[in-house]
Amino acid sequence: MKKLTLIFILILSVGCSSKTKTEKAITEKESELKPPFKNQGEQEDFWAQEFFKDEYEKQIHKTFNGKIEIINEYESLDDNGNFITNANEISFGNRVVEINLNDNKLRSIFEKGIVYPDLISEKYFKIWDLEELTFLNKSPKIKKFRMFVNMPERIYPQIILLELKNESADNQTSMSEFIENAKLTFIKEAWLMV
């Protein structure tokens, strides 16, 4: 009878074992841009994303140590009807660059000498916009940008990607505060805008 009870207990314990399978928790991966694209802007954002993945290597750049002077300023109205001062030309020592930005808050990147002509080209050029790539900024300490540059020797504008880092920045840091203590940690020609 003891053997029969023991066999019965063994059968019940095997038969009552859990039928559920444990699976690893699936965590949502950070969203990445992938084709197909709805427009050219999404395509270019994808190129920027892939360029930073494939070409990024941390760089160390000092700020411009010469004299920086705003040569030509003009006032315009912003979206709220307020007058803002725009720099049209900035001299870096003996080199002058024409800079036309859609977002006036970013002009201090040039005025503070974080980005300057020698980092871009030895020849004359014009910067006709600089935009933050917010979809690539995963940390408040790092901001990535796309710059549009016209170089006379090229038919099409050059796209240059860059990264600024501010170790003391957090989610509450304004763009002007971020730029105030930022360092240039990456800059590279990416592609021509055709």
ZIHUBEL-V58078 format. One record per residue. N is the residue number from 1. RES is the residue in one small letter. OMEGA is omega in radians with two decimals (NA if undefined). Layout:
N_RES_OMEGA + N_RES_OMEGA
//
This chain:
1_m_3.12 + 2_k_3.13 + 3_k_-3.14 + 4_l_3.12 + 5_t_3.13 + 6_l_3.10 + 7_i_3.14 + 8_f_3.13 + 9_i_3.10 + 10_l_3.14 + 11_i_3.14 + 12_l_-3.12 + 13_s_3.08 + 14_v_-3.13 + 15_g_-3.12 + 16_c_-3.14 + 17_s_-3.05 + 18_s_3.11 + 19_k_-3.13 + 20_t_3.10 + 21_k_3.08 + 22_t_3.11 + 23_e_3.09 + 24_k_3.10 + 25_a_3.12 + 26_i_3.11 + 27_t_-3.12 + 28_e_3.12 + 29_k_3.09 + 30_e_-3.08 + 31_s_3.09 + 32_e_3.08 + 33_l_3.12 + 34_k_3.08 + 35_p_0.06 + 36_p_-3.09 + 37_f_-3.14 + 38_k_-3.08 + 39_n_-3.13 + 40_q_3.13 + 41_g_3.10 + 42_e_3.10 + 43_q_-3.13 + 44_e_3.04 + 45_d_3.09 + 46_f_3.12 + 47_w_3.12 + 48_a_3.11 + 49_q_-3.11 + 50_e_3.12 + 51_f_3.12 + 52_f_3.10 + 53_k_-2.99 + 54_d_-2.98 + 55_e_-3.03 + 56_y_2.91 + 57_e_-3.05 + 58_k_-3.14 + 59_q_3.07 + 60_i_3.13 + 61_h_3.04 + 62_k_3.05 + 63_t_3.14 + 64_f_-3.06 + 65_n_3.09 + 66_g_-3.13 + 67_k_3.08 + 68_i_-3.09 + 69_e_3.06 + 70_i_-3.06 + 71_i_-3.00 + 72_n_3.10 + 73_e_3.03 + 74_y_3.13 + 75_e_3.06 + 76_s_3.11 + 77_l_3.03 + 78_d_-3.09 + 79_d_-3.13 + 80_n_3.13 + 81_g_3.12 + 82_n_3.08 + 83_f_3.07 + 84_i_3.12 + 85_t_3.13 + 86_n_3.03 + 87_a_3.10 + 88_n_3.10 + 89_e_3.09 + 90_i_3.09 + 91_s_3.07 + 92_f_-3.03 + 93_g_-3.13 + 94_n_3.12 + 95_r_-3.13 + 96_v_3.13 + 97_v_3.03 + 98_e_-3.08 + 99_i_3.09 + 100_n_-3.07 + 101_l_3.03 + 102_n_3.13 + 103_d_-3.05 + 104_n_-3.14 + 105_k_-3.06 + 106_l_-3.08 + 107_r_3.13 + 108_s_3.03 + 109_i_3.11 + 110_f_-3.10 + 111_e_3.12 + 112_k_3.10 + 113_g_3.09 + 114_i_3.03 + 115_v_-3.08 + 116_y_-2.97 + 117_p_-3.07 + 118_d_3.11 + 119_l_-3.02 + 120_i_-3.09 + 121_s_3.06 + 122_e_-3.10 + 123_k_3.11 + 124_y_3.08 + 125_f_3.07 + 126_k_3.03 + 127_i_-3.10 + 128_w_2.90 + 129_d_3.07 + 130_l_-3.13 + 131_e_3.10 + 132_e_3.09 + 133_l_-3.02 + 134_t_-3.12 + 135_f_3.11 + 136_l_-3.07 + 137_n_-3.09 + 138_k_-3.13 + 139_s_3.10 + 140_p_-3.13 + 141_k_-3.07 + 142_i_3.07 + 143_k_3.12 + 144_k_-3.06 + 145_f_3.02 + 146_r_-3.12 + 147_m_3.14 + 148_f_-3.04 + 149_v_3.03 + 150_n_3.07 + 151_m_-3.04 + 152_p_-3.11 + 153_e_3.12 + 154_r_3.14 + 155_i_-3.05 + 156_y_3.10 + 157_p_3.10 + 158_q_3.02 + 159_i_3.10 + 160_i_3.11 + 161_l_3.13 + 162_l_-3.14 + 163_e_3.02 + 164_l_3.12 + 165_k_3.07 + 166_n_-3.06 + 167_e_-3.08 + 168_s_-3.11 + 169_a_3.00 + 170_d_-3.08 + 171_n_-3.13 + 172_q_-3.07 + 173_t_3.10 + 174_s_-3.14 + 175_m_-3.13 + 176_s_3.07 + 177_e_3.14 + 178_f_-3.09 + 179_i_-3.10 + 180_e_-3.09 + 181_n_-3.08 + 182_a_3.04 + 183_k_3.07 + 184_l_-3.09 + 185_t_3.08 + 186_f_2.99 + 187_i_-3.12 + 188_k_3.02 + 189_e_-3.07 + 190_a_-3.11 + 191_w_3.05 + 192_l_3.12 + 193_m_-3.08 + 194_v_NA
//
